């Protein structure tokens, strides 16, 4: 009984009766044209809804198609960027190799009277420098190492593909040297208190020597494995030993602040 009193149910029942009774009457009266007109009128909103749903599906299809296209374009751009980065890397590598080649050539021209082995500095510590060539290239212990700035040190240990170089400003180094501005002969020795500054002491052998600040000190080529005319550094200070009265100078090592990446090692021969 409650169902018969429900307004919504009554409205639906009336609509159903209308669409079942009225078309039947029109059909009996031969007015099928009215039926078609009514059906077309009723179907308009349904066709509109169907059209919108169809447009919606087309829109979704177009959206996903656009997304696929954008993803493809992004993938192509990513590959292009990777290719460009690879080209830039190659250009930088070639530029670096050319720069190293120029350094090799300059070093060879500076020390062309001797046979040298070119190497790259791959690591540095407070105690030793590591280079990328060793026994396979003919490098032996005790051989001098130079850069474009001057003397670096000596080889202390070598293996296949590597060698350790001890800088001349570290303790235990002694090189026969000369003040090229005064021709004062002497010896460059390392000192623990000066090593941190990249400095050494240069002791003259004659009391009458007149070394001065700013003079250039080079290897003399006498009494050691070092060849002559390799720059060691510049005199910063000159004092006289209280007992021997010979001049003692502090020399700033030229290669200390240069941090070279290319060096030459004097070939020790066969």
C-alpha positions as CSV (number, residue, x, y, z in Angstrom):
1,X,0.0,0.0,0.0
2,X,2.8,2.4,0.7
3,X,4.1,1.9,-2.8
4,X,0.8,3.2,-4.2
5,X,1.0,6.3,-2.1
6,X,4.6,7.1,-3.2
7,X,4.5,10.2,-5.4
8,X,7.6,9.2,-7.5
9,X,6.0,5.8,-8.2
10,X,2.7,7.4,-9.2
11,X,4.5,9.8,-11.6
12,X,6.5,7.0,-13.2
13,X,3.3,5.0,-13.6
14,X,1.6,7.9,-15.3
15,X,4.5,8.4,-17.6
16,X,4.6,4.7,-18.5
17,X,0.8,4.7,-19.1
18,X,1.1,7.8,-21.3
19,X,3.9,6.3,-23.5
20,X,2.0,3.0,-23.8
21,X,-1.7,4.1,-24.2
22,X,-1.2,7.3,-26.3
23,X,0.9,5.7,-29.0
24,X,-1.6,2.8,-29.2
25,X,-4.5,5.2,-29.7
26,X,-2.5,7.2,-32.3
27,X,-1.6,4.0,-34.1
28,X,-5.3,3.0,-34.2
29,X,-6.2,6.4,-35.6
30,X,-3.6,6.0,-38.3
31,X,-1.4,8.8,-36.9
32,X,2.0,7.1,-37.0
33,X,3.5,10.4,-37.9
34,X,2.7,11.6,-34.4
35,X,4.5,8.6,-32.9
36,X,7.6,9.3,-34.9
37,X,7.6,13.0,-34.0
38,X,7.2,12.2,-30.4
39,X,9.9,9.6,-30.4
40,X,12.3,12.0,-32.1
41,X,11.4,14.7,-29.6
42,X,12.0,12.4,-26.6
43,X,15.2,11.1,-28.2
44,X,16.8,14.6,-28.6
45,X,18.2,14.8,-25.0
46,X,19.5,11.2,-25.2
47,X,21.2,11.9,-28.5
48,X,22.7,15.1,-27.0
49,X,24.0,13.1,-24.0
50,X,25.4,10.4,-26.4
51,X,27.1,13.0,-28.5
52,X,28.8,14.5,-25.4
53,X,29.9,11.1,-24.3
54,X,31.3,10.4,-27.7
55,X,33.1,13.7,-27.8
56,X,34.5,12.9,-24.3
57,X,35.9,9.6,-25.5
58,X,37.4,11.4,-28.5
59,X,38.9,14.0,-26.2
60,X,40.4,11.3,-24.1
61,X,41.8,9.6,-27.2
62,X,43.3,12.9,-28.4
63,X,44.8,13.6,-24.9
64,X,46.5,10.2,-24.8
65,X,47.7,10.6,-28.4
66,X,49.2,14.0,-27.5
67,X,50.8,12.5,-24.4
68,X,52.4,9.8,-26.5
69,X,53.7,12.4,-29.0
70,X,55.1,14.6,-26.2
71,X,56.8,11.6,-24.6
72,X,58.3,10.6,-27.9
73,X,59.6,14.2,-28.5
74,X,61.0,14.3,-24.9
75,X,62.8,10.9,-25.6
76,X,64.2,12.3,-28.8
77,X,65.4,15.5,-27.1
78,X,67.0,13.5,-24.3
79,X,69.0,11.4,-26.8
80,X,70.0,14.6,-28.7
81,X,71.2,16.1,-25.4
82,X,73.2,13.0,-24.6
83,X,74.8,13.1,-28.0
84,X,75.7,16.8,-27.6
85,X,77.2,16.1,-24.1
86,X,79.3,13.3,-25.6
87,X,80.5,15.7,-28.3
88,X,81.4,18.4,-25.8
89,X,83.2,15.8,-23.7
90,X,85.2,14.7,-26.7
91,X,86.1,18.3,-27.6
92,X,87.3,18.9,-24.0
93,X,89.3,15.7,-24.1
94,X,90.9,16.6,-27.4
95,X,91.6,20.1,-26.1
96,X,93.2,18.7,-22.9
97,X,95.3,16.2,-25.0
98,X,96.4,19.1,-27.3
99,X,97.3,21.2,-24.2
100,X,99.3,18.3,-22.7
101,X,101.0,17.8,-26.1
102,X,102.1,21.5,-26.1
103,X,103.5,21.0,-22.6
104,X,105.4,18.0,-23.7
105,X,106.9,19.9,-26.6
106,X,107.8,22.9,-24.5
107,X,109.4,20.7,-21.9
108,X,111.3,18.8,-24.5
109,X,112.6,22.1,-26.0
110,X,113.7,23.3,-22.6
111,X,115.6,20.1,-21.8
112,X,116.5,18.9,-25.3
113,X,120.1,18.1,-24.4
114,X,118.9,15.1,-22.5
115,X,116.5,12.2,-23.1
116,X,113.4,12.6,-21.0
117,X,110.2,10.4,-20.4
118,X,106.9,12.3,-20.4
119,X,104.4,11.5,-17.7
120,X,101.2,12.8,-16.1
121,X,100.8,13.6,-12.4
122,X,97.9,11.6,-11.2
123,X,98.0,12.3,-7.4
124,X,99.9,14.4,-4.9
125,X,100.4,14.1,-1.1
126,X,102.5,15.9,1.4
127,X,105.2,13.2,1.0
128,X,105.2,12.1,-2.7
129,X,103.7,12.7,-6.1
130,X,102.4,9.8,-8.2
131,X,102.9,9.7,-12.0
132,X,101.3,7.4,-14.5
133,X,104.5,5.9,-16.0
134,X,106.9,3.5,-14.5
135,X,109.4,0.7,-15.3
136,X,107.6,-0.2,-18.5
137,X,108.6,3.3,-19.8
138,X,112.2,3.0,-18.6
139,X,111.7,5.1,-15.4
140,X,114.2,4.2,-12.6
141,X,114.6,5.2,-9.0
142,X,116.9,8.2,-8.3
143,X,116.1,9.9,-11.6
144,X,115.3,13.7,-11.7
145,X,111.8,14.9,-12.5
146,X,111.2,18.4,-13.9
147,X,108.2,20.5,-15.0
148,X,107.9,23.6,-17.2
149,X,108.7,25.6,-14.0
150,X,111.8,23.7,-13.1
151,X,113.0,21.0,-10.8
152,X,110.3,18.9,-9.1
153,X,112.1,16.0,-7.3
154,X,113.5,12.5,-7.8
155,X,111.9,9.1,-8.3
156,X,111.9,7.1,-5.1
157,X,110.0,4.0,-6.3
158,X,108.7,2.7,-9.6
159,X,106.5,-0.1,-10.8
160,X,104.6,-1.0,-14.0
161,X,102.4,2.0,-14.9
162,X,103.4,4.2,-11.9
163,X,106.2,5.8,-10.0
164,X,106.6,7.9,-6.8
165,X,108.4,11.2,-6.9
166,X,109.8,12.9,-3.8
167,X,109.8,16.7,-4.1
168,X,113.1,18.5,-3.7
169,X,111.7,20.6,-0.8
170,X,111.2,17.5,1.3
171,X,113.8,16.3,3.8
172,X,116.8,14.3,2.7
173,X,117.3,16.1,-0.7
174,X,120.7,17.6,-1.7
175,X,121.4,19.1,-5.2
176,X,124.5,20.8,-6.4
177,X,123.5,24.3,-7.6
178,X,124.6,27.7,-8.7
179,X,123.4,31.3,-8.3
180,X,123.4,32.2,-12.0
181,X,123.4,36.0,-11.2
182,X,126.7,35.8,-9.2
183,X,128.1,32.4,-10.4
184,X,128.2,31.4,-6.7
185,X,128.5,27.7,-6.4
186,X,126.8,25.8,-3.6
187,X,124.3,23.2,-2.6
188,X,120.5,23.2,-2.2
189,X,119.3,21.2,0.8
190,X,115.9,20.5,2.1
191,X,114.8,21.6,5.6
192,X,111.9,20.5,7.7
193,X,111.0,24.0,8.8
194,X,111.0,25.3,5.3
195,X,109.3,22.3,3.5
196,X,105.8,23.4,4.3
197,X,106.4,26.6,2.4
198,X,108.1,24.9,-0.6
199,X,111.5,26.3,0.2
200,X,115.0,25.1,0.6
201,X,118.4,26.4,1.8
202,X,121.2,27.3,-0.6
203,X,124.6,27.3,1.1
204,X,127.5,29.0,-0.8
205,X,130.9,27.5,-0.8
206,X,132.9,30.8,-0.8
207,X,132.9,33.4,1.9
208,X,133.3,36.1,-0.7
209,X,130.1,35.1,-2.6
210,X,127.6,38.0,-3.0
211,X,124.2,36.3,-3.3
212,X,121.3,38.7,-3.4
213,X,117.5,38.5,-3.0
214,X,115.9,37.9,-6.4
215,X,118.8,35.8,-7.8
216,X,117.9,32.7,-9.7
217,X,119.3,29.4,-8.5
218,X,119.7,26.5,-11.0
219,X,121.3,23.0,-11.0
220,X,125.0,23.1,-11.7
221,X,125.2,19.6,-13.2
222,X,128.1,18.7,-10.9
223,X,128.3,15.8,-8.5
224,X,124.7,14.5,-8.9
225,X,122.3,12.8,-11.3
226,X,120.8,16.2,-12.1
227,X,121.8,17.8,-15.4
228,X,122.8,21.4,-15.4
229,X,120.6,24.5,-16.1
230,X,117.4,23.3,-14.5
231,X,115.7,26.1,-12.6
232,X,115.3,25.5,-8.9
233,X,113.9,28.7,-7.6
234,X,114.5,32.3,-6.5
235,X,116.4,33.6,-3.5
236,X,114.1,35.2,-0.9
237,X,116.6,35.9,1.9
238,X,120.4,35.9,2.4
239,X,122.2,35.4,5.7
240,X,125.8,34.4,6.7
241,X,126.7,31.4,8.8
242,X,128.1,32.5,12.1
243,X,130.9,30.0,12.0
244,X,131.9,29.6,8.4
245,X,130.9,33.0,7.3
246,X,129.6,31.6,4.0
247,X,126.3,32.9,2.7
248,X,123.2,30.9,3.3
249,X,120.1,31.7,1.3
250,X,116.4,30.7,1.5
251,X,115.2,29.7,-2.0
252,X,111.5,29.6,-3.0
253,X,111.1,26.5,-5.2
254,X,109.6,27.6,-8.6
255,X,107.6,24.4,-9.1
256,X,106.0,24.4,-5.6
257,X,103.1,26.7,-6.5
258,X,102.8,25.6,-10.1
259,X,101.0,22.2,-9.5
260,X,102.0,20.8,-12.9
261,X,100.0,18.0,-14.5
262,X,102.7,17.1,-17.0
263,X,106.3,16.3,-16.0
264,X,109.5,14.8,-17.6
265,X,111.6,12.1,-16.0
266,X,115.3,11.9,-16.9
267,X,115.9,8.6,-18.7
268,X,118.4,6.5,-16.9
269,X,119.4,4.6,-20.0
270,X,119.5,0.8,-20.4
